[in-house]
Each structure stands twice: as structure tokens, then as C-alpha cells.
Amino acid sequence: MSNNIDSGYLDSLKWQQPSGVPDEKNDQLSQEDFFALLTQQLSYQDPSKPADNDQMISQMTSFAMADGITQLNTNFESFAANMTSNSALQASTLVGKDALVPSNVLELQEGDIATGSIQLDSAAQDIILRVRDQSGQIVNTVEIGGAGSGNLKFEWDGKDDSGNDMPPGNYIIEAEGRVGNEYTSFPTSTFHNIASVSIKGANGIVLNTGLGPINLADVEEIAQG
């Protein structure tokens, strides 16, 4: 067989770019690009020593895997964008509600009752809750009594020891009680009103309250404001 025939036959194997399709310049190889390179490779090989079938299959498999990973990344980016939009929609419903978070700052609203919880690792007796104003003065002492382990809910009616209404604002609380024969202090959590929500913070969704920014992951409970 003559060289002219061989050349014509090999030229027929070359990938033909479809007419009327504009070239898109990007940094990614498409299937068309792969087959164009593969055809070009075939056209330059020695007819007496054709490419090994296993080598051809390996190249095609590698490209299929690379193409699959690219599509997976694209789908994941789309999924992440949808999750962000969904989180933003759900977070917007939290505005105006109260979030229970670990804190010793008790927020008193006008004409409202301030509530929170005390974390008890074990049963305790003679539990009391002291409420202090910003100057550190004790304005009221709430006697709670005994309780088992768990989260113990408490309420403060916003009055001092003499029954006078205290002004709205933030107050400091401390909980103490007797466990066995020893007196100890207990951690507390308090409710804070959610004024707004930040979506794209470094730690995800952040709730903006009078206490400051609070990560959604730190919220123990959401209550109607």
C-alpha cells in the first residue's frame, strides 16, 4: 500500500470540528477535545506498530474519571449554594425570637418576666439565684429549693427584694446550692432576643442579640419572643 493511501486513510480518522459551532476558550478539556487529541495521536502513530488496546482503554478511563470529578465538583458547588439559600431562609424566621445560650447575663424586658435555666450535673438542695445590677449590688435573691440533675428552669419577675419594679436592662446572675455536704456554684443559661441574623460569618449562621453575636451552634433552645 502506498504512502498516499495511508496518509489519506489516516486523515479520514482525524476529528472534524463541527461547522457553525464557535470555539469557547477555557481552561477545561471537553470530550470533544479529548477525542480530537486521541484522533491526532492515531494519525501520527506508526501503522506497523498500532497503539496497544489496553493503553487506549487506560487513556479513555482516565479521561472519564477526570470528567466525572469535574461534574461532581460542579454539582457540589450547586448543592452548597442551595444549602446556603435554604439556611438563609430558615435563619430569617428566627428574628424576633429568644435564644437560650450559656450566659450569666439576664435580660429584663419592660413588663416581662426574665427566664433562664441552671445546669445541674447531679441532684442539689438549697438552690438560690442571686440577681445583681450593673454596679454589683444584689437586688433580689430567688429561693428555688431542691432539684434533680438536668436543666432547671427559673423565673425572675423583675422586682427587687422589696417588691419594687426594676428598670429594663441586663442583670448579672449567680446560682448556688448544696450538693451533698458542700455548697457549690452552677453554670446558667439565659434567653436573649434575636434582633438580626448574619448568614456568611466565618462560623456559619450568627445571631445578633443584646448580648452580642452568638453562633447558632451554641444555642440550646429557641422560644417565642
C-alpha positions in Angstrom: 0.0 0.0 0.0 1.4 3.4 -1.0 2.1 6.2 1.4 -0.5 8.4 -0.3 -3.2 5.9 0.5 -2.0 5.5 4.1 -2.0 9.3 4.5 -5.5 9.7 3.1 -6.8 6.9 5.3 -5.3 8.3 8.4 -6.6 11.8 7.6 -10.1 10.4 7.5 -9.7 9.4 11.1 -9.0 12.9 12.2 -11.6 14.7 14.3 -13.6 17.2 12.3 -14.7 20.3 14.2 -18.5 20.7 13.6 -19.2 23.8 11.5 -21.1 26.7 12.9 -20.0 26.0 16.5 -17.9 28.8 17.9 -14.8 28.0 19.8 -15.1 28.6 23.5 -11.8 29.5 25.1 -11.5 28.0 28.6 -9.0 26.0 30.7 -11.0 22.8 30.8 -10.8 19.9 28.3 -14.1 18.7 27.0 -14.9 15.3 25.5 -14.6 16.8 22.0 -11.1 18.0 23.0 -10.1 14.5 24.2 -11.3 12.8 21.1 -9.6 15.4 18.9 -6.3 14.7 20.7 -6.9 10.9 20.5 -7.5 11.1 16.8 -4.4 13.3 16.3 -2.4 10.7 18.2 -3.7 7.9 16.0 -2.9 9.9 12.8 0.8 10.1 13.9 1.3 6.6 15.0 3.3 4.0 13.0 0.8 1.9 11.0 3.1 -1.1 11.5 3.0 -0.6 15.3 -0.5 0.5 16.3 -1.3 1.7 19.8 -2.0 -1.1 22.3 -5.7 -1.6 23.2 -5.0 -1.6 26.9 -3.2 1.7 26.6 -6.2 3.2 24.7 -8.7 2.0 27.3 -6.5 3.3 30.1 -6.5 6.8 28.5 -10.2 6.8 28.0 -10.8 5.6 31.6 -8.6 8.3 32.9 -10.4 11.0 31.0 -13.8 9.6 32.1 -12.7 9.8 35.7 -11.4 13.3 35.4 -14.6 14.4 33.6 -16.7 12.7 36.4 -14.8 14.5 39.1 -15.3 17.9 37.3 -19.1 17.2 37.1 -19.1 16.2 40.8 -17.4 19.4 41.8 -19.9 21.4 39.8 -22.9 19.6 41.3 -21.4 20.0 44.8 -21.0 23.8 44.3 -24.6 24.0 43.2 -25.7 21.9 46.2 -23.7 24.2 48.6 -25.3 27.3 47.1 -28.8 25.8 47.5 -28.0 24.9 51.2 -26.8 28.5 51.9 -30.0 29.9 50.4 -32.1 27.4 52.4 -30.2 28.3 55.6 -30.7 32.0 55.0 -34.4 31.4 54.6 -34.7 29.4 57.8 -32.5 31.8 59.7 -34.7 34.7 58.8 -37.6 33.1 60.7 -35.5 33.4 64.0 -35.6 37.2 64.1 -37.7 38.4 67.0 -37.5 35.1 68.9 -35.5 34.4 72.1 -32.4 32.2 72.1 -31.3 30.3 75.2 -27.4 30.4 75.4 -24.8 29.8 78.2 -24.6 33.1 80.0 -24.8 34.8 83.4 -26.3 37.9 81.9 -30.1 38.1 82.4 -32.0 40.4 80.0 -35.1 42.1 81.6 -37.7 43.5 79.2 -40.3 46.1 80.0 -43.2 44.5 81.9 -41.8 41.0 81.2 -40.5 38.1 83.3 -36.8 37.1 82.8 -36.2 33.4 82.5 -33.3 31.0 82.1 -32.0 27.7 83.3 -29.5 26.3 85.8 -27.3 23.3 84.7 -27.2 20.7 87.5 -24.8 17.7 87.0 -26.4 16.0 90.0 -29.2 16.5 92.5 -28.8 19.6 94.7 -30.5 21.2 97.6 -31.0 24.7 98.9 -30.6 26.2 95.4 -30.7 30.0 95.2 -30.4 32.5 92.4 -28.9 35.9 93.1 -29.6 38.8 90.8 -27.2 41.7 90.7 -27.4 45.1 88.9 -24.6 46.5 86.8 -22.9 48.0 89.9 -22.8 44.6 91.5 -25.5 45.2 94.2 -27.8 42.3 94.9 -31.3 43.4 94.0 -33.1 40.1 94.6 -32.5 36.5 95.8 -34.7 33.8 94.3 -35.0 30.7 96.5 -35.6 27.6 94.4 -35.0 24.7 96.8 -34.1 21.2 95.7 -34.0 19.7 92.3 -32.6 16.6 90.4 -29.9 16.7 87.8 -30.6 18.3 84.4 -31.6 21.8 83.3 -33.6 23.6 86.0 -35.8 26.4 84.7 -36.1 29.6 86.7 -38.1 32.9 86.5 -37.4 36.4 87.9 -40.4 38.7 88.0 -38.2 41.8 87.6 -38.7 43.1 91.1 -36.3 43.7 93.9 -36.4 42.2 97.4 -38.9 45.0 98.4 -41.3 44.3 95.6 -40.3 47.3 93.5 -40.1 47.0 89.7 -36.6 47.1 88.4 -35.8 49.1 85.2 -35.3 47.1 82.0 -31.7 46.1 81.2 -29.1 43.5 81.7 -28.5 41.9 85.2 -25.9 39.5 86.4 -27.0 36.2 88.0 -25.2 33.6 90.0 -26.7 30.2 91.1 -25.5 28.3 94.1 -26.7 25.2 96.0 -25.7 22.3 98.2 -24.5 19.0 96.7 -24.2 16.6 99.5 -22.5 18.4 102.3 -20.8 21.0 100.1 -22.0 24.3 98.6 -21.1 25.0 95.0 -21.9 27.3 92.1 -23.7 26.2 88.9 -23.5 27.4 85.3 -26.5 29.2 83.9 -28.1 29.9 80.6 -30.4 32.9 79.7 -32.7 34.0 76.9 -31.8 36.8 74.6 -33.9 38.4 71.9 -32.6 37.9 68.3 -32.5 41.2 66.6 -31.0 40.1 63.3 -29.1 37.2 61.7 -25.8 37.2 59.8 -25.5 34.5 57.2 -22.0 34.5 55.8 -19.9 34.6 59.0 -16.7 32.7 59.5 -18.6 30.3 61.9 -21.7 30.0 59.8 -25.0 31.5 60.9 -24.6 34.1 63.7 -27.5 35.5 65.8 -27.2 39.2 66.7 -28.6 39.9 70.2 -28.3 42.4 73.0 -25.6 40.1 74.5 -23.6 40.3 71.2 -23.2 37.9 68.3 -24.0 34.3 69.2 -23.2 31.3 67.0 -26.2 29.2 66.1 -24.4 26.1 67.2 -24.2 27.5 70.8 -28.0 27.9 71.1 -29.6 25.5 73.5 -33.3 26.4 72.8 -35.4 28.8 70.7 -38.5 30.3 72.3 -41.2 32.7 71.0 -40.2 36.2 71.8 
